[in-house]
């Protein structure tokens, strides 16, 4: 890149130094109203009980658990781009890492609260902790997600420290109220050789830990379903299937959000077509892997010919759930594959539509996994099919609005790019960071 260090610092700090415009506050107000509506609907549900939802016998899990798995999938964006690609030394990830980490940190609280909403009474969550059952995948999942949330926030903060020092030094002249907070978050960072060495070591260790956590979290989410004998859920492949689905969804969310952030904050110099092309290849590979796992899962069911399993199989392919199933296949694979198989055309728009398509498709995938087995129990209950109530849809809309609102607020508080990586080309690969440190020591 021909741009200088001062260029990237100046451009990245512009959104933090300037006051948000009318468009930002209008969007924030609209999202706040929708989020408040979700909170009020949840309050009504707590007061009235789960009878105000569409849940019941035999469909005990519905849209809340779908949203839980969905938000967990979105959170994998940060781990994929920042942690895993840091270990594999992929230089193109630098332009996306901060945005991906923001997506992770802002989506996890809504994933966790989806479970609390599904319990009906929030105090029931304490029963899992007060009376733990070590053989229950639900307990494993709570432990994994809690650890994942803490480690993701820690990883996000450690990566922020050098840039917090930059904000502390460069934004103080603007008289912003955030300056004392930046000073506190910077932890006295001065950019010495010792600090850089320690920072690199911490980032490397946390990357390895998050790599293990990102696999274990969604594997355990899959185990909640796969460890039961319920037809449609009991499968050895459901854990890996959930992992690859979360990876595809997280990358899709990142693709769409990066395009929007690049447009609204004018980061064309730092998020280029070459970066998008690398993202396109990664996205395309994950879509193909997801399709492979999907084909294996359904072919295994078809050749097994287990009667209860086949009832759910045909309910998805030709029965009452056929629309959601075929829409899932089209949106998760066909649309992204058709858009990304070639670089020709407006790559930015193609990534935007592919990312949105993959996320809608992955929501439908979770619907196809969770709802059809619940609607096809061993015993016929003679009840109508599951249909989410207005309470469930209102809470869902509120949680999505809350996620977008929280992400928007983060863009006005923290730099959108990891400046300390962007301004040191020789330092962006983990294996060469010590070359820069050694050079500084020699000059010193």
DAZIJO-V560595 format. One record per residue. RES is the residue in three letters. SS is DSSP state (h for helix, s for strand, l for the rest). PSI is psi in whole degrees, -180 to 180 (999 if undefined). D_FIRST is the distance of its C-alpha to the first C-alpha in Angstrom with 1 decimal. Layout:
# DAZIJO-V560595
res=<RES RES>
ss=<SS SS>
psi=<PSI PSI>
d_first=<D_FIRST D_FIRST>
This chain:
# DAZIJO-V560595
res=<UNK UNK UNK UNK UNK UNK UNK UNK UNK UNK UNK UNK UNK UNK UNK UNK UNK UNK UNK UNK UNK UNK UNK UNK UNK UNK UNK UNK UNK UNK UNK UNK UNK UNK UNK UNK UNK UNK UNK UNK UNK UNK UNK UNK UNK UNK UNK UNK UNK UNK UNK UNK UNK UNK UNK UNK UNK UNK UNK UNK UNK UNK UNK UNK UNK UNK UNK UNK UNK UNK UNK UNK UNK UNK UNK UNK UNK UNK UNK UNK UNK UNK UNK UNK UNK UNK UNK UNK UNK UNK UNK UNK UNK UNK UNK UNK UNK UNK UNK UNK UNK UNK UNK UNK UNK UNK UNK UNK UNK UNK UNK UNK UNK UNK UNK UNK UNK UNK UNK UNK UNK UNK UNK UNK UNK UNK UNK UNK UNK UNK UNK UNK UNK UNK UNK UNK UNK UNK UNK UNK UNK UNK UNK UNK UNK UNK UNK UNK UNK UNK UNK UNK UNK UNK UNK UNK UNK UNK UNK UNK UNK UNK UNK UNK UNK UNK UNK UNK UNK UNK UNK UNK UNK UNK UNK UNK UNK UNK UNK UNK UNK UNK UNK UNK UNK UNK UNK UNK UNK UNK UNK UNK UNK UNK UNK UNK UNK UNK UNK UNK UNK UNK UNK UNK UNK UNK UNK UNK UNK UNK UNK UNK UNK UNK UNK UNK UNK UNK UNK UNK UNK UNK UNK UNK UNK UNK UNK UNK UNK UNK UNK UNK UNK UNK UNK UNK UNK UNK UNK UNK UNK UNK UNK UNK UNK UNK UNK UNK UNK UNK UNK UNK UNK UNK UNK UNK UNK UNK UNK UNK UNK UNK UNK UNK UNK UNK UNK UNK UNK UNK UNK UNK UNK UNK UNK UNK UNK UNK UNK UNK UNK UNK UNK UNK UNK UNK UNK UNK UNK UNK UNK UNK UNK UNK UNK UNK UNK UNK UNK UNK UNK UNK UNK UNK UNK UNK UNK UNK UNK UNK UNK UNK UNK UNK UNK UNK UNK UNK UNK UNK UNK UNK UNK UNK UNK UNK UNK UNK UNK UNK UNK UNK UNK UNK UNK UNK UNK UNK UNK UNK UNK UNK UNK UNK UNK UNK UNK UNK UNK UNK UNK UNK UNK UNK UNK UNK UNK UNK UNK UNK UNK UNK UNK UNK UNK UNK UNK UNK UNK UNK UNK UNK UNK UNK UNK UNK UNK UNK UNK UNK UNK UNK UNK UNK UNK UNK UNK UNK UNK UNK UNK UNK UNK UNK UNK UNK UNK UNK UNK UNK UNK UNK UNK UNK UNK UNK UNK UNK UNK UNK UNK UNK UNK UNK UNK UNK UNK UNK UNK UNK UNK UNK UNK UNK UNK UNK UNK UNK UNK UNK UNK UNK UNK UNK UNK UNK UNK UNK UNK UNK UNK UNK UNK UNK>
ss=<l l l l h h h h h h h h h h h h h l l l l h h h h h h h h h h h h h h h h h h h h h h h h h h h l h h h l l l l l l l l l l h h h h h h h h h h h h h h h h h h h h h h h h h l l l h h h h h l h h h h h h h h h h h h h h h h h h h h h h l l l h h h h h h h h h l l l l l l h h h h h h h h h h h h h h h h h h h h h h h h h h h h h h h h h h l h h h l l l l h h h h h h h l l l l l l l h h h h h h h h h h h h h h h h h h h h h h h h h h h h h h h h h h l l l l l l l l l l l h h h h h h h h h h h h h h h h h h h h h h h h h h h l l l l l l l l h h h h h h h h h h h h h h h h h h h h h h h h h h h h h h h h l l h h h h h h h h h h h l l l l h h h h h h h h h h h h h h h h h h h l l l l l l h h h h h h h h h h h h h h h h h h h h h h h h h h h h h l l l l l l l l l l l l l l h h h h h h h h h h h h h h h h h h h h h h l l l l l l l h h h h l l h h h l l h h h h h h h h h h h h h h l>
psi=<140 -17 148 173 -42 -31 -51 -38 -45 -46 -39 -30 -9 -49 -26 -28 -29 152 141 146 -177 -36 -40 -47 -33 -46 -42 -39 -44 -44 -37 -38 -44 -42 -42 -38 -39 -40 -42 -39 -38 -41 -40 -39 -41 -40 -40 -18 174 -3 -18 -4 178 3 152 -164 128 5 92 -25 134 -129 -28 -43 -34 -46 -37 -51 -35 -48 -35 -40 -43 -38 -17 -7 -47 -41 -39 -54 -44 -52 -55 -44 -20 -40 -39 0 50 110 -26 -14 -17 -36 -14 -12 -47 -42 -42 -41 -36 -41 -43 -50 -34 -20 -30 -40 -35 -30 -45 -41 -22 -38 -42 -41 -40 -24 -18 -71 121 -30 -15 -21 -33 -23 -33 -34 -34 -32 65 143 107 -17 1 126 -23 -40 -43 -42 -42 -43 -44 -45 -39 -45 -42 -41 -45 -46 -35 -42 -40 -43 -44 -43 -44 -41 -23 -24 -52 -36 -26 -36 -37 -45 -39 -43 -36 -25 -6 -30 -17 -6 33 147 -14 -12 -46 -35 -42 -40 -39 -43 -25 -16 32 24 130 -7 27 167 -42 -42 -41 -39 -45 -42 -44 -42 -44 -43 -38 -46 -46 -32 -43 -42 -44 -32 -43 -39 -40 -31 -44 -36 -54 -23 -43 -32 -42 -35 -30 -36 -49 -23 -2 166 13 128 138 -18 -35 98 138 -22 -3 -32 -57 -34 -40 -37 -48 -33 -41 -38 -45 -44 -44 -42 -35 -43 -43 -44 -48 -43 -38 -41 -44 -44 -42 -40 -48 -28 9 57 31 -29 -27 -20 96 177 -34 -39 -44 -35 -40 -40 -38 -46 -42 -45 -46 -41 -43 -37 -39 -41 -42 -43 -38 -48 -39 -45 -43 -44 -48 -30 -38 -44 -43 -44 -22 -34 30 125 -51 -38 -40 -29 -43 -38 -51 -26 -32 -44 -41 -6 -151 -17 16 -35 -47 -36 -50 -32 -37 -49 -43 -46 -34 -32 -54 -49 -52 -40 -45 -36 -35 -4 -25 154 -10 145 179 99 -36 -48 -37 -41 -37 -51 -36 -41 -44 -41 -45 -37 -39 -42 -38 -31 -41 -32 -44 -35 -44 -27 -41 -47 -49 -44 -36 -30 -5 68 169 -39 140 123 -11 33 156 159 159 132 114 140 175 -29 -46 -43 -37 -43 -40 -48 -40 -40 -39 -40 -39 -40 -47 -41 -45 -39 -41 -41 -38 -36 -18 1 -40 149 142 -15 151 91 -38 -24 -40 -33 1 82 -32 -8 -2 -18 128 -35 -14 5 -35 -18 -42 -43 -43 -39 -40 -39 -38 -42 -35 999>
d_first=<0.0 3.8 5.6 8.1 10.2 12.8 10.9 10.6 14.1 15.5 14.5 15.5 18.7 19.8 21.8 23.5 24.5 25.8 29.0 28.9 30.2 33.4 31.7 30.6 34.1 35.8 34.0 34.6 38.2 38.7 37.2 39.3 42.4 41.8 41.1 44.3 46.2 45.1 46.3 49.6 50.1 49.6 52.1 54.5 54.1 54.8 57.9 59.2 58.0 56.3 59.0 56.9 54.3 54.8 54.9 58.2 60.3 58.9 55.3 54.4 50.6 48.9 46.1 45.4 44.8 42.6 40.5 40.4 39.1 36.6 35.1 34.9 33.0 30.5 30.0 28.8 25.3 24.2 25.8 24.4 20.7 20.6 23.5 24.1 20.5 20.0 23.0 21.9 18.5 16.4 12.7 12.2 14.7 12.7 12.2 15.9 17.7 18.9 20.1 21.8 23.5 24.7 26.3 28.1 29.5 30.6 32.2 34.2 36.8 37.8 38.2 40.5 42.5 43.1 45.3 47.2 47.8 49.1 51.6 53.5 54.5 51.6 53.9 54.3 51.0 52.8 55.2 52.5 52.0 55.6 57.0 54.2 55.0 53.0 53.6 51.9 48.4 48.2 48.4 45.8 43.5 44.0 43.3 40.1 38.8 39.7 37.9 34.9 34.7 35.1 32.5 29.9 30.5 30.3 27.1 25.5 26.9 25.9 22.2 22.7 24.2 21.3 20.0 23.7 23.8 20.9 22.9 26.0 24.7 22.7 24.9 28.3 28.4 28.6 31.8 30.9 33.4 30.8 30.2 33.1 31.9 28.4 30.2 32.3 29.6 27.5 30.4 30.0 26.6 25.7 22.8 25.1 24.8 27.7 26.3 23.0 25.1 27.4 24.7 23.1 26.7 27.6 24.6 25.4 29.1 28.6 26.4 29.2 31.8 30.1 29.9 33.6 34.3 32.4 34.6 37.8 37.4 37.4 39.7 42.2 41.8 42.8 45.6 47.2 48.0 48.3 50.7 53.3 55.8 55.0 54.7 51.2 49.6 51.1 48.6 47.1 43.8 43.4 41.3 38.6 38.9 38.0 35.1 33.4 34.3 32.7 29.5 29.4 30.3 27.7 24.9 26.4 26.6 23.0 21.9 24.1 23.2 19.4 19.9 22.2 20.1 17.1 19.6 21.6 19.0 16.5 13.4 12.1 8.7 8.5 11.0 10.3 12.9 11.6 12.2 15.5 16.4 16.4 18.4 20.7 21.6 22.4 24.4 26.3 27.2 28.6 30.6 32.2 33.1 34.6 36.7 37.9 39.1 40.8 42.6 43.8 45.1 47.1 48.3 49.7 51.5 52.9 54.3 55.7 57.9 58.6 60.6 59.0 55.5 56.3 57.5 54.0 52.4 54.3 53.9 50.2 50.3 53.3 54.7 54.0 50.4 49.4 47.3 45.1 44.8 43.9 41.6 39.8 39.4 38.1 35.6 34.3 34.1 35.0 32.8 29.6 30.4 31.1 27.9 25.5 27.1 25.1 21.7 23.5 23.9 22.1 20.3 19.8 23.6 24.5 22.9 24.6 27.9 27.7 26.9 29.8 32.1 31.5 32.4 35.5 36.5 36.1 38.3 40.8 40.5 41.6 44.4 45.5 45.6 47.4 49.7 51.5 52.8 54.1 55.9 57.6 59.5 62.2 64.9 65.0 65.0 65.8 63.1 60.8 57.2 54.5 53.3 51.0 52.7 51.3 50.8 48.5 46.4 46.3 45.1 42.5 41.2 41.2 39.2 36.5 36.4 36.3 33.3 31.4 32.6 31.7 28.1 27.9 29.3 26.7 23.9 25.6 26.2 23.2 19.4 18.0 14.9 15.4 13.8 15.0 12.9 9.7 9.8 10.9 8.8 12.1 14.1 13.1 15.7 19.2 20.5 18.3 18.7 21.7 20.0 18.3 21.7 23.6 21.5 22.3 25.9 26.1 24.9 27.3>
